[in-house]
């Protein structure tokens, strides 16, 4: 019985460690997405002549929409 309890405890701790690693992944995604958004807006501004604030505001709204839909889908998904 003790081995079974120890194994379950180790699995819970391992899953908790994986969850904390997901948070650091989010910061990396957020930073790289922000840098990509700014660089993309700069390129569109220089190449196509679209105002940078228009591209940035559209990109931010699109990112928020995708994030909200992803969270809603993840909340509905059975564990």
C-alpha distance (Angstrom), angle and dihedral (degrees) to the residues before:
residue distance angle dihedral
X1 . . .
X2 3.80 . .
X3 3.80 93.5 .
X4 3.79 90.6 52.2
X5 3.81 91.1 49.3
X6 3.81 91.8 47.9
X7 3.80 91.7 49.5
X8 3.81 92.2 50.7
X9 3.79 90.9 47.4
X10 3.81 91.0 50.6
X11 3.81 91.1 49.4
X12 3.82 91.3 51.2
X13 3.80 91.0 50.2
X14 3.81 91.6 47.6
X15 3.80 92.0 50.9
X16 3.81 89.5 48.5
X17 3.82 89.1 52.7
X18 3.80 91.0 51.0
X19 3.81 90.8 51.4
X20 3.80 91.6 53.6
X21 3.81 90.0 50.7
X22 3.81 89.5 54.8
X23 3.80 89.0 62.2
X24 3.80 91.9 57.8
X25 3.81 88.9 48.8
X26 3.80 89.0 55.5
X27 3.79 91.4 55.4
X28 3.80 90.3 50.4
X29 3.81 91.3 48.8
X30 3.80 91.0 47.5
X31 3.80 93.8 49.5
X32 3.80 95.0 45.1
X33 3.81 91.2 44.8
X34 3.79 91.8 51.3
X35 3.78 92.5 49.0
X36 3.81 90.7 46.7
X37 3.79 91.3 49.2
X38 3.80 92.8 51.9
X39 3.81 93.5 45.4
X40 3.80 91.5 46.2
X41 3.80 91.2 50.1
X42 3.80 90.4 49.5
X43 3.80 91.9 50.6
X44 3.81 92.7 47.6
X45 3.79 89.4 47.6
X46 3.80 93.0 51.5
X47 3.81 99.3 38.5
X48 3.81 104.6 34.5
X49 3.78 100.3 21.5
X50 3.83 93.9 -123.6
X51 3.79 110.9 152.8
X52 3.78 112.0 -101.1
X53 3.81 94.7 -132.5
X54 3.81 90.6 55.2
X55 3.81 92.1 52.9
X56 3.80 93.3 44.4
X57 3.79 94.7 48.8
X58 3.81 91.5 47.1
X59 3.79 91.5 48.1
X60 3.79 92.6 49.2
X61 3.80 91.9 49.4
X62 3.81 91.1 48.3
X63 3.82 91.6 48.9
X64 3.81 91.1 49.9
X65 3.81 91.7 49.2
X66 3.80 92.4 50.0
X67 3.80 91.8 46.2
X68 3.80 93.7 49.9
X69 3.80 92.8 46.9
X70 3.81 90.8 48.0
X71 3.82 91.3 51.1
X72 3.80 91.8 48.3
X73 3.81 91.1 48.8
X74 3.79 91.3 47.9
X75 3.82 91.9 50.3
X76 3.84 90.9 53.1
X77 3.79 93.6 46.4
X78 3.83 111.5 100.6
X79 3.78 115.6 -120.4
